[in-house]
Structure formats: structure tokens, C-alpha cells
Amino acid sequence: MLPNMVTLKIKMPTIKIIDTVKIDLYSREHPPPHFHAIYADKEALIVIQDFSIYAGSLPRPQLNKVIVWARAHQEMLLENFKRLNPRL
């Protein structure tokens, strides 16, 4: 890498909005496979395998709605995470 070069993450377009909570996936990520749930000034990284919060936080009502949606779309989330991060 060149000196002073910033490594950019490439964001997949928002894949879902659940009551104003944006669900995003990024490339050049780190394990474990996860997605970003963004609500107002809050952000949580949620592990796709077990839906635990890896980092950050969301208010409980929004988190519950996100997890219900994620459980129904777990396979799609994991496939897209792997597609965006093939080296993990």
C-alpha cells in the first residue's frame, strides 16, 4: 500500500430499511460475518450466525424488529457478506 493511502470500504447499497433502521453490508470487512444496522445516531454490528451484537447498540424496539427480519433473511445476508468479502 502506498504511504498515506486510505483503505476504503465499499458499501453495498442499503439492502433493507426497517422502520427507519438501515441495513447495510460492506466489503473489506473483518470476521465474524456481520451486517450494520443504523438508526439515527446509533449503529450496531450484528453477527449473522447468531444475531448477537458484536459492537455498538440500538434501542431495544428497533433491535427486535431488525432481528426478526434478519432471522428470515439469514441465508441472503451470509451469501452477500461472503460475496463482498471473499477472502474471509
C-alpha positions as CSV (number, residue, x, y, z in Angstrom):
1,M,0.0,0.0,0.0
2,L,1.2,3.5,-0.7
3,P,2.1,5.7,2.2
4,N,-0.8,7.9,3.5
5,M,-3.2,5.9,1.3
6,V,-6.6,5.4,3.0
7,T,-8.2,1.9,2.6
8,L,-11.7,2.5,1.5
9,K,-14.6,0.2,2.4
10,I,-17.1,-0.3,-0.4
11,K,-20.6,-0.2,0.8
12,M,-23.3,-2.4,-0.8
13,P,-26.4,-0.2,-1.2
14,T,-28.7,-0.3,1.7
15,I,-30.4,-3.7,1.4
16,K,-33.4,-3.0,3.6
17,I,-34.9,-0.3,5.7
18,I,-37.0,-1.4,8.7
19,D,-38.9,1.4,10.4
20,T,-36.0,3.9,9.6
21,V,-33.3,1.4,10.5
22,K,-30.9,0.9,7.6
23,I,-29.4,-2.5,7.0
24,D,-26.0,-2.2,5.2
25,L,-23.2,-4.6,4.2
26,Y,-19.7,-3.6,3.4
27,S,-16.7,-5.1,1.6
28,R,-13.2,-5.3,3.1
29,E,-14.7,-6.3,6.4
30,H,-13.4,-8.3,9.3
31,P,-14.7,-11.5,10.9
32,P,-17.2,-12.5,12.1
33,P,-19.6,-12.2,9.2
34,H,-22.0,-9.3,10.2
35,F,-24.2,-6.5,9.0
36,H,-24.6,-2.9,10.1
37,A,-27.9,-1.7,11.5
38,I,-28.0,2.1,11.6
39,Y,-30.7,4.1,13.4
40,A,-30.4,7.9,13.9
41,D,-27.1,8.3,15.6
42,K,-26.8,4.7,16.7
43,E,-25.2,1.8,14.9
44,A,-24.9,-1.9,15.8
45,L,-22.8,-4.6,14.1
46,I,-24.9,-7.8,14.3
47,V,-23.3,-11.2,13.8
48,I,-25.2,-13.1,11.1
49,Q,-24.7,-16.5,12.6
50,D,-26.4,-15.9,16.0
51,F,-27.7,-12.3,15.7
52,S,-25.6,-11.2,18.7
53,I,-24.4,-7.6,18.8
54,Y,-20.7,-7.5,18.0
55,A,-20.3,-3.8,18.5
56,G,-22.4,-0.7,19.1
57,S,-26.1,-0.6,20.1
58,L,-29.6,0.1,19.0
59,P,-32.7,0.8,21.1
60,R,-34.5,-2.4,22.0
61,P,-37.6,-1.9,19.9
62,Q,-35.6,-1.3,16.7
63,L,-33.2,-4.1,17.5
64,N,-36.1,-6.5,18.0
65,K,-37.5,-5.6,14.5
66,V,-34.1,-6.0,12.9
67,I,-33.5,-9.4,14.4
68,V,-36.9,-10.7,13.3
69,W,-36.2,-9.6,9.8
70,A,-32.6,-10.9,9.9
71,R,-33.7,-14.4,11.0
72,A,-36.0,-14.6,8.0
73,H,-33.1,-13.5,5.7
74,Q,-30.1,-15.1,7.3
75,E,-29.0,-17.1,4.2
76,M,-29.2,-14.0,2.0
77,L,-27.2,-11.9,4.5
78,L,-24.5,-14.5,4.7
79,E,-24.3,-15.0,1.0
80,N,-23.9,-11.3,0.3
81,F,-21.4,-10.9,3.1
82,K,-19.3,-13.7,1.6
83,R,-19.7,-12.2,-1.9
84,L,-18.5,-8.8,-0.7
85,N,-15.7,-10.4,1.4
86,P,-14.4,-13.5,-0.5
87,R,-11.2,-13.7,1.5
88,L,-12.8,-14.3,4.8
